[in-house]
Amino acid sequence: MASFLTDNDDLLYYLNEGVDWTALAEVTEYGWRTPDGFKNGADAKQFYREVAEMMGELVAEQLAPRAAKIDREGTHLENGEAVESPSMVQAFDAIRQADMHKLCIPRELGGLNAPLLLYFLCGEMVARADLACMNHFSFHGGMAMAALAYSVNEGTTTFDMKAGRISSTRFADEIGEIARGEAWGCMDITEPNAGSDMAALLTRAEQDDKGDWFITGQKIFITSGHGKYHFVIARTEAVKDPNDPFAGLNGLSMFFVKTYDDLPDGTRKRYVTLERIEEKLGHHGAVTAALSFERAPGRLIGKRGEGFKYMLVLMNNARVGVGFESIGLAEAATRMAKAYAEERRSMGKVIARHEMLADYLDEMRTDVQAMRALGVAGAFHEEMSRKLELIGKFLEGASAEETERIKRELPKHRALARRLTPLLKYLATEKAVEIARRNMQIHGGVGYTKEYGAEKLLRDSLVLPVYEGTSQIQSLMAMKDTILGIIKRPQAFVTRMGQARWRSVSARDPLERRVAKLQVLSMSAQQFLLTRTAAGKLKTLGDVPVAKWREVITGDWDPKRDFALAMLHAERLTRILVDEAVAEILLDQAKVHPHRREVLERWLARAELRSRALHEEITTTGDRILAQLSDTAGAQSAAAE
Ligand SMILES: Cc1cc2nc3c(=O)[nH]c(=O)nc-3n(C[C@H](O)[C@H](O)[C@H](O)COP(=O)(O)OP(=O)(O)OC[C@H]3O[C@@H](n4cnc5c(N)ncnc54)[C@H](O)[C@@H]3O)c2cc1C
């Protein structure tokens, strides 16, 4: 039987040895306290492996063969309701019958209580079969977990940690419905005039005399927007300072909105109107909806004004999810390219034996492995940090040793999750496009036809760097976190730089020396941008004691002006940060599993050259564009006067 798990050695590595599943199982089973849960890592791991095997077969046998049809059939609107492709409906019947929507939902809410990382790895296999399926799949379990996370955050979930279970939670009924595959949810943020710029959102929510909330406005591009449940961001407070472009973020609130009620007389009462289904370039099987809300009843989540905060609660997991979508698509494109190149002949040999194409195929394979390494590490740390935080917050009667361990481990996981997630979203989505494009090129003329499906992969891939925060927004976040991190703890940066320099010449393992050199290069680029950022205030940071950097740099701080060069180079810096982060992760793997050294070597061979070129660009270019921008800004303000 075909399987998208057992035919994939790199994926099997993570199932078998590349992940500390015992640590994940322990936090998922609330420190082995769940009454009907696993009591040790070995049993849990065995179950996770069985689930992955089942999913690998289901995806290969039931989803992948339907992908082309799902794409052709598409979706449309009929009498105000979305009509999905019949093949998509069949694919989702298979997923539901296999109980896969339950995967990561806690047992007491009707789920299987598996780690989110397993859910993401299964999602990767779904995406390898079809991106539209993966899109819609993630708006089931992912939205149930969002509802739970929101409820925990606002304080409407109670735990009995001694008994290892949730006692009550606000959205228990809806989560149960989703677990059974009877409903799904969606996330409604984007509006016609506000995408990356959330401060500009206009949809508003008003309260009546009884205190009930009603939402009015328009949302666009809503994936799986034909769902029963919506998390909607709406404005509840007026913008206080119209001159501050970020002021609008404070006036947003998060609402839970039900699309419709099915009435006893068999009719359906709708509160949200499906205006249209967007006609897109790719993933035609997924519904992307434009919606209108006309005094739709909503339930406030958290407090008013906390909408942006609540969006951030989910952001990391959502971006990790898109990372795995991208890995699945890139895996499919790489395999398609290899299979074709090993068969197609040109000038006396198969095209895979032509030097340039052999180089392409090698890079594609290495990049997919790098994306998966970053994805697994990012997802692992995100899940560990969320679950340790939960246990730490709700656990009563923990031993001093357990409390101490949580205190020690939590900040480490939190910092790594924060660092790796934008890098994953950036790398995986950009590479998915590049790899899909190469796959099409390797197919020559037939790549441009529908015969092999190479064009579908390229069409599908192009949305990945756009949704859940564009690549440019990820780059800005990664750059700001990095630079502000140095400003906050300059001494730690100087120490890290010194240690990396030392390791780059003294480490016994030549691969460790090469990774350290990459770290030095990365920190040198960071230092350059920081020094240039501070240059407006002082000639050189060299005259200022390290302990005073923070004070000097942050005094009179204007992120628009002071970050200008770093913003211009944010994407280049992000690409160096990615090269460095992947190298570190692969080195950690190689230290424990020597067979991974070969993957690290392949990655370093390309990353070293790339990072050097990026460093050169960062340190020698950009001033001309900044001068142009300040000339135009000057001219505009003179004209305004
Ligand atoms: C198929 C699809 C599904 C989607 N699903 C959902 C969904 O389920 N829910 C939802 O709420 N939204 C969804 N979206 C919307 C998506 O999240 C937005 O399109 C995305 O955030 C970008 O916003 P925008 O389209 O308004 O582009 P803009 O924000 O106008 O950006 C245009 C360009 O400018 C760049 N840019 C913007 N600001 C800056 C800056 N400060 N510095 C540098 N560059 C900048 C962007 O990176 C981009 O390249 C979906 C979109 C698509 C296409």
The ligand as an SDF file (V2000), in Angstrom:
LIG
                    3D

 53 58  0  0  0  0  0  0  0  0999 V2000
   -5.8000   32.5810   -0.5560 C   0  0  0  0  0  0  0  0  0  0  0  0
   -5.7780   33.5070    0.6030 C   0  0  0  0  0  0  0  0  0  0  0  0
   -6.2630   33.0600    1.8300 C   0  0  0  0  0  0  0  0  0  0  0  0
   -6.2930   33.9420    2.9160 C   0  0  0  0  0  0  0  0  0  0  0  0
   -6.8380   33.5250    4.1250 N   0  0  0  0  0  0  0  0  0  0  0  0
   -7.0500   34.4380    5.1100 C   0  0  0  0  0  0  0  0  0  0  0  0
   -7.7970   34.0990    6.2810 C   0  0  0  0  0  0  0  0  0  0  0  0
   -8.2030   32.9490    6.4860 O   0  0  0  0  0  0  0  0  0  0  0  0
   -8.0620   35.0790    7.1890 N   0  0  0  0  0  0  0  0  0  0  0  0
   -7.6210   36.3570    7.0220 C   0  0  0  0  0  0  0  0  0  0  0  0
   -7.9100   37.1900    7.8610 O   0  0  0  0  0  0  0  0  0  0  0  0
   -6.8900   36.7110    5.9240 N   0  0  0  0  0  0  0  0  0  0  0  0
   -6.6010   35.7900    4.9690 C   0  0  0  0  0  0  0  0  0  0  0  0
   -5.8770   36.1340    3.8480 N   0  0  0  0  0  0  0  0  0  0  0  0
   -5.3780   37.5000    3.7230 C   0  0  0  0  0  0  0  0  0  0  0  0
   -3.8660   37.5880    3.8940 C   0  0  0  0  0  0  0  0  0  0  0  0
   -3.5160   37.3200    5.2170 O   0  0  0  0  0  0  0  0  0  0  0  0
   -3.4420   38.9870    3.4310 C   0  0  0  0  0  0  0  0  0  0  0  0
   -3.6150   39.0250    2.0220 O   0  0  0  0  0  0  0  0  0  0  0  0
   -1.9950   39.2960    3.8090 C   0  0  0  0  0  0  0  0  0  0  0  0
   -1.8810   39.5100    5.1900 O   0  0  0  0  0  0  0  0  0  0  0  0
   -1.4600   40.5470    3.0830 C   0  0  0  0  0  0  0  0  0  0  0  0
   -2.3450   41.6140    3.2250 O   0  0  0  0  0  0  0  0  0  0  0  0
   -2.8010   42.4610    1.9350 P   0  0  0  0  0  0  0  0  0  0  0  0
   -3.3000   41.5010    0.9260 O   0  0  0  0  0  0  0  0  0  0  0  0
   -3.7120   43.5300    2.3840 O   0  0  0  0  0  0  0  0  0  0  0  0
   -1.4610   43.0830    1.3760 O   0  0  0  0  0  0  0  0  0  0  0  0
   -0.7790   44.4350    1.8910 P   0  0  0  0  0  0  0  0  0  0  0  0
   -0.7530   44.4630    3.3700 O   0  0  0  0  0  0  0  0  0  0  0  0
   -1.4150   45.5690    1.1800 O   0  0  0  0  0  0  0  0  0  0  0  0
    0.6910   44.2510    1.3580 O   0  0  0  0  0  0  0  0  0  0  0  0
    1.0460   44.4340   -0.0160 C   0  0  0  0  0  0  0  0  0  0  0  0
    2.5570   44.2450   -0.1170 C   0  0  0  0  0  0  0  0  0  0  0  0
    3.2280   45.2340    0.6810 O   0  0  0  0  0  0  0  0  0  0  0  0
    4.1070   44.6100    1.6160 C   0  0  0  0  0  0  0  0  0  0  0  0
    4.1200   45.3890    2.8560 N   0  0  0  0  0  0  0  0  0  0  0  0
    3.0670   45.8130    3.5840 C   0  0  0  0  0  0  0  0  0  0  0  0
    3.4930   46.5030    4.6680 N   0  0  0  0  0  0  0  0  0  0  0  0
    4.8440   46.5100    4.6150 C   0  0  0  0  0  0  0  0  0  0  0  0
    5.8900   47.0540    5.4510 C   0  0  0  0  0  0  0  0  0  0  0  0
    5.6220   47.6970    6.5750 N   0  0  0  0  0  0  0  0  0  0  0  0
    7.1710   46.8660    5.0830 N   0  0  0  0  0  0  0  0  0  0  0  0
    7.4790   46.1710    3.9470 C   0  0  0  0  0  0  0  0  0  0  0  0
    6.5440   45.6410    3.1310 N   0  0  0  0  0  0  0  0  0  0  0  0
    5.2580   45.8010    3.4660 C   0  0  0  0  0  0  0  0  0  0  0  0
    3.5340   43.2130    1.8120 C   0  0  0  0  0  0  0  0  0  0  0  0
    4.5310   42.3000    2.2890 O   0  0  0  0  0  0  0  0  0  0  0  0
    3.0440   42.8850    0.4160 C   0  0  0  0  0  0  0  0  0  0  0  0
    4.1050   42.4340   -0.3560 O   0  0  0  0  0  0  0  0  0  0  0  0
   -5.7800   35.2630    2.7780 C   0  0  0  0  0  0  0  0  0  0  0  0
   -5.2600   35.6700    1.5400 C   0  0  0  0  0  0  0  0  0  0  0  0
   -5.2420   34.8160    0.4730 C   0  0  0  0  0  0  0  0  0  0  0  0
   -4.6820   35.3010   -0.8350 C   0  0  0  0  0  0  0  0  0  0  0  0
  1  2  1  0
  2  3  1  0
  2 52  2  0
  3  4  2  0
  4  5  1  0
  4 50  1  0
  5  6  2  0
  6  7  1  0
  6 13  1  0
  7  8  2  0
  7  9  1  0
  9 10  1  0
 10 11  2  0
 10 12  1  0
 12 13  2  0
 13 14  1  0
 14 15  1  0
 14 50  1  0
 15 16  1  0
 16 17  1  0
 16 18  1  0
 18 19  1  0
 18 20  1  0
 20 21  1  0
 20 22  1  0
 22 23  1  0
 23 24  1  0
 24 25  2  0
 24 26  1  0
 24 27  1  0
 27 28  1  0
 28 29  2  0
 28 30  1  0
 28 31  1  0
 31 32  1  0
 32 33  1  0
 33 34  1  0
 33 48  1  0
 34 35  1  0
 35 36  1  0
 35 46  1  0
 36 37  1  0
 36 45  1  0
 37 38  2  0
 38 39  1  0
 39 40  1  0
 39 45  2  0
 40 41  1  0
 40 42  2  0
 42 43  1  0
 43 44  2  0
 44 45  1  0
 46 47  1  0
 46 48  1  0
 48 49  1  0
 50 51  2  0
 51 52  1  0
 52 53  1  0
M  END
$$$$
